[in-house]
Structure formats: structure tokens, C-alpha cells
Amino acid sequence: MLDFQLPANPANQAPMAKYMLNQFPFLGLKTPVRRAKTKPLLAVSKNWANSHVMAAVAELYGRPQREYQYAAIELARAHVHSYGQRELATLSQYVMQKSWWDTVDALRPIFGDYVNLHPASLPDVYAMFAEHENFWMRRVAITLQLASKGATNTELLTRAIDYDLHTDEFFIQKAIGWALRQYSKTDAAWVAAFIASRPDLSKLAVREGSKYLVK
């Protein structure tokens, strides 16, 4: 059993749970406090084997309070440099557990970091999420390359967006807009042309994706 506990702040528990639509119980720790309390765990884990990291992540993710899922994700991301496809496949399953935008979008950088460390792995990592029946997994496929800048594979980005072009799901359409907006910082012309060539893009995706385009 992992020797790691976070303190509680009862005054913050109800407001934090309400912000997440009362889907998850909270200890009541604001982000700066939680991160400070998690630092010792990250330090102790520095020389852990991947198997030990995965076991700790599983235990933390299984605890009821939401802050433990955040701690699990921080721990998982801290070791991304040592991962292989096995660890990525294991971590990808957490996208579908206790799913909401907060954990899904915190997990996504783990896969993005891995791709940036191992650029040739992009097609395989993308394939873990693309065209998945679970829309949270597809949200990761769409936003996978948020930090890739000039190394963005626009063919895969296009495939991810086109697959969900008509999906009536707020978090998917928001992800499409987010991905386009982020890439527009690198190649505004490409994003403008993409939006112009997709008249069926949702108003939400267009609004979000075109925020940085020159009017």
C-alpha cells in the first residue's frame, strides 16, 4: 500500500465538488496546496521502476477523492521519459475512468510529452485514441498535438477532426476548436484554409478555432 495521504480542507469541499457538477468528492485542496503536498511523493518516486509507478498510479486513481486522481496523473507524467508502449497503453485506460475534462485534459500531456520525446511514435500513440467508441478518448486524439507546434502532423489532425465533424458533443467540438486555435499560432494560413474548407464545422469549433486568426 502506498504511504501517501493528502490533508483535507472541509471549507473547500462543497464548492469544489459543485464546480465539477457534484460528480466527485473532494478533499478541498486548491491546486497550489495539492501540488506542494504531492512534491515529496514525486521526489521519493524518482528512482522507481515503471512497474512501481504504474502500481502507485493505480492505487491513487482508485481512491475516491478527486485530488488523488490529480496526484496520480502528476506522478505518471513525472516518469514519462522512461515509458514504452506498454506503460502508455496502461495509462490510456485512465482516460475512460472517472472521466471529466479535468482528468482527461491532464492525462493528455503525458501522451503529448511521449510523442515529443519519440516523434516516430506519433502514429501508434494516435491510434490508441482515434476513432474510439469513447468520446473522451477521441478528445485526446484531437488534442494530442497541442504542444507540437511546427512538428504537428496535419494529416492526423485532419483525420481526428473529420471523424467527429458532426458529433453533437460539447467536449468534442470544444476540443476541435482548441486544437485549431493552438495550431493557428504556428500556421494561421493552414487553419484558415481548413476552416474555410469545412462548412459543416460547428459554430463552437469555428469560434474557438479562429480566435487568433487575422480578421
Secondary structure, DSSP 8 states (H G I E B T S, - for coil): ---------HHHHHHHHHHTTT-S------HHHHHHHHHHHHHHGGG--HHHHHHHHHHHHHSSSHHHHHHHHHHHHHTGGG--HHHHHHHHGGGGSS--HHHHHHHHHHHHHHHHHSGGGHHHHHHHHTT-SSHHHHHHHHHTTTT-GGG--HHHHHHHHHHTTT---HHHHHHHHHHHHHHHTT-HHHHHHHHHT-TTS-HHHHHHHTTTS--
